[in-house]
Structure formats: structure tokens, C-alpha cells
């Protein structure tokens, strides 16, 4: 069976172009970052494929942006007797790969990892520049000043953190963050 795997980073990105014109019998699509392998459709794909199947991916960076993850995923799939084809790089892995194929996997995977690091660096630089211009104000606070004061008063009176989180519609970690902020500012 020919199985396609598509990954885009955000929900609004188009998935059509990745395997356009390539015949596959089933496609698994994740709309998640490639920074790690905790992706539901990837897990489903790994559980679905069997010996003799072929997994087709547009490019290595669609499967993983981390060299260790890429190598592990390819090893996992080929260990099940599954061929892995990367269309953009014109590379196929079967588990019986030559040293040259393994070198290419490592080099191309390292480029994907490097590209992710550059993206993160540009993002940090952009945020710093926006902060300097006063255009980046960060995330809106979860609670108003009045709500935060009430939360602190209720916590001081002995209300449980879990109950406060439910009451104010925030996570327990947010409750603790507001309580820490109180301790720091006091």
C-alpha cells in the first residue's frame, strides 16, 4: 500500500501541494510543528503501515525538523519493512541502505534542523525589534487587576488552587503564577 504523510505547521496552511499528482491509497495529515514527533496522525501512520508498504513524504523536513527524530522515524518505519520515499530529495530508504544513503539522510536532516534554528532566531529577533518599537506588548493577561486581587484574597483565605482555577477559568499554573507575582511585588 502507498501511504502519504503530509505535515503543515499551522491550520490555515495548504496541504494540497505536498503530494499533488502522487498516487497514494491513504493519506495522514498533521497540522502541527515539526519540532517534535508528538503528532497524532504520525502516530496513527506508524501504527497503520505494514511490511511491504511505502510511506511517501514531500520532503524530510515535513517528517521531522530534528536530525535525531528524522533518523529514528526512518529507522522505525524501515524496521517494520516499510519503504520511506522523500519526493523533493529523491531519496528512498528501505532499511538495507548504503552508507551513502545514510550520509545523505544525516546531511539533509541536519539542514532541516538548521533551518528550524534559523526560523526561531529570526522570530526572536523580530520580537525584540517589535518590543523596541513598542509594537509588541505580549500576551493579554488572563485576569483583570480586580480578578487577580480577588484570587489572591481567596487563596490567602484558604481556597484550594484547583477550585480557584475552575472559578476563574484558568489553569492551576496560572493561579500559581499570579500568587508568585504577588510574592515578588510585595
Secondary structure, DSSP 8 states (H G I E B T S, - for coil): -EEEEEEESSTTS--GGGGTT---SEEEEEES-SSSS--HHHHHHHHH--TT-EEEES-HHHH-SSHHHHHHHHHHHHHTT-EEEETTTTEEE-SS--HHHHHHHHHHHHHHHHHHHHHHHHHHHHHHHHHHHT-------SS-HHHHHHHHHHHHTT--HHHHHHHHTS-HHHHHHHHHHHHHH-
